[in-house]
Amino acid sequence: MFIRKKPPRAHAPGEPLLHENHPRPVTRRDFMAAGLMSGPAMVIGPAWLAALLKSRSAGAALSPDIQALLTASQCNVP
């Protein structure tokens, strides 16, 4: 029989990775220095960028009154 050492506890998905020799971050500058702000930035950054880049491919149709103005050439709607 092998004696196996218990593996370290796995972190929960939202749990920050804290260092053993450092105090818990208190200010916003401490959070950024510890890297605790990079997790939400990795999630929000690409979504925000995709929303900006794909804004031209909206699948919404024009309302009938705007469509009437567009066909009558009363309004320059691109």
C-alpha positions as CSV (number, residue, x, y, z in Angstrom):
1,M,0.0,0.0,0.0
2,F,1.3,3.4,-0.9
3,I,0.9,6.3,1.4
4,R,-0.2,9.2,-0.7
5,K,0.0,12.8,0.3
6,K,-3.3,14.6,0.2
7,P,-3.3,17.0,-2.8
8,P,-3.8,20.7,-2.1
9,R,-7.3,21.9,-2.1
10,A,-8.5,23.0,-5.5
11,H,-9.7,26.6,-5.8
12,A,-13.3,27.4,-6.5
13,P,-14.0,29.1,-9.9
14,G,-14.4,32.6,-8.4
15,E,-11.9,32.2,-5.6
16,P,-8.8,34.5,-5.9
17,L,-5.3,32.9,-5.8
18,L,-3.7,34.4,-2.7
19,H,0.0,34.3,-1.9
20,E,1.1,32.7,1.4
21,N,3.7,35.4,2.3
22,H,1.6,38.4,1.4
23,P,-1.2,40.2,3.2
24,R,-4.7,40.2,1.7
25,P,-5.2,43.1,-0.8
26,V,-7.2,46.0,0.6
27,T,-7.1,48.8,-1.9
28,R,-7.8,48.8,-5.6
29,R,-4.1,49.3,-6.3
30,D,-3.4,46.2,-4.2
31,F,-6.0,44.2,-6.1
32,M,-4.4,45.2,-9.4
33,A,-0.9,44.4,-8.1
34,A,-2.0,41.0,-7.0
35,G,-3.6,40.3,-10.4
36,L,-7.1,39.9,-9.0
37,M,-8.5,42.3,-11.5
38,S,-7.2,40.4,-14.5
39,G,-9.9,37.6,-14.3
40,P,-12.9,39.9,-14.9
41,A,-11.0,41.8,-17.5
42,M,-10.3,38.5,-19.4
43,V,-14.1,37.9,-19.5
44,I,-15.4,41.4,-20.1
45,G,-12.7,42.6,-22.5
46,P,-13.4,40.2,-25.4
47,A,-17.2,40.6,-25.0
48,W,-16.9,44.4,-25.1
49,L,-14.6,44.3,-28.1
50,A,-16.9,41.9,-30.0
51,A,-19.8,44.2,-29.3
52,L,-17.9,47.1,-30.8
53,L,-16.7,45.2,-33.8
54,K,-19.9,43.4,-34.7
55,S,-22.2,46.4,-34.3
56,R,-22.8,46.6,-38.1
57,S,-24.2,43.0,-38.3
58,A,-27.4,43.7,-36.3
59,G,-30.2,41.6,-37.5
60,A,-33.0,44.0,-36.6
61,A,-35.5,45.2,-39.3
62,L,-36.5,48.9,-39.7
63,S,-39.9,49.8,-38.4
64,P,-42.5,50.5,-41.2
65,D,-42.6,54.3,-40.7
66,I,-38.8,54.5,-41.0
67,Q,-38.9,52.1,-44.0
68,A,-41.5,54.5,-45.7
69,L,-39.2,57.4,-45.2
70,L,-36.3,55.5,-46.6
71,T,-38.2,54.5,-49.8
72,A,-39.7,57.9,-50.3
73,S,-36.1,59.4,-50.2
74,Q,-37.2,61.9,-47.5
75,C,-34.5,60.8,-45.2
76,N,-30.9,59.7,-45.9
77,V,-30.8,56.6,-43.8
78,P,-27.8,54.4,-44.7
